[in-house]
Amino acid sequence: MDSSSTLIFTICAFALGIALIMGKNSVPPPLKRWMALTAIVMILISFFLIVISFINMGS
């Protein structure tokens, strides 16, 4: 797996999470719930990809 794509996805996932935290008062409540769930899923996937890249680093 290409490490640059993992890095870009991780940066985007954390940027989305930070943007939601910073602008939490300006997002409507129904949209806020789905965007927060999407950000959580993306951050969990990025952590999984980071762990996989560390595992593959040794081989």
C-alpha positions in Angstrom: 0.0 0.0 0.0 1.2 3.5 -0.8 2.2 5.4 2.3 1.5 8.8 0.8 -2.2 7.9 0.3 -2.4 6.7 3.9 -0.8 10.0 5.0 -3.2 12.1 2.9 -6.3 10.2 4.2 -5.1 10.5 7.8 -4.5 14.3 7.5 -8.0 14.7 5.8 -9.7 12.6 8.5 -8.1 14.6 11.4 -8.8 17.9 9.5 -12.5 17.0 9.2 -12.6 16.1 12.9 -10.9 19.4 13.9 -13.2 21.4 11.6 -16.2 19.9 13.2 -15.0 20.6 16.7 -14.1 24.2 15.8 -17.4 24.9 14.0 -19.7 23.0 16.2 -22.0 25.9 16.8 -22.5 26.8 13.2 -23.6 23.3 11.9 -27.3 22.4 12.2 -28.0 19.5 14.7 -29.2 16.9 12.2 -26.3 17.4 10.0 -23.9 17.6 12.9 -24.7 14.0 14.0 -24.0 12.5 10.6 -20.9 14.5 10.0 -19.6 13.5 13.5 -20.2 9.8 12.8 -18.5 10.2 9.4 -15.5 11.8 11.1 -15.3 9.1 13.8 -15.4 6.4 11.2 -12.7 8.1 9.1 -10.4 8.6 12.1 -10.8 4.9 13.1 -10.0 3.8 9.6 -6.9 6.1 9.6 -5.7 4.6 12.9 -6.2 1.1 11.4 -4.2 2.1 8.3 -1.4 3.5 10.5 -1.2 0.3 12.4 -1.2 -1.8 9.2 1.6 0.4 7.8 3.7 -0.1 11.0 3.2 -3.9 10.8 4.2 -3.9 7.1 7.2 -1.7 7.8 9.1 -4.6 9.4 8.7 -6.9 6.4 
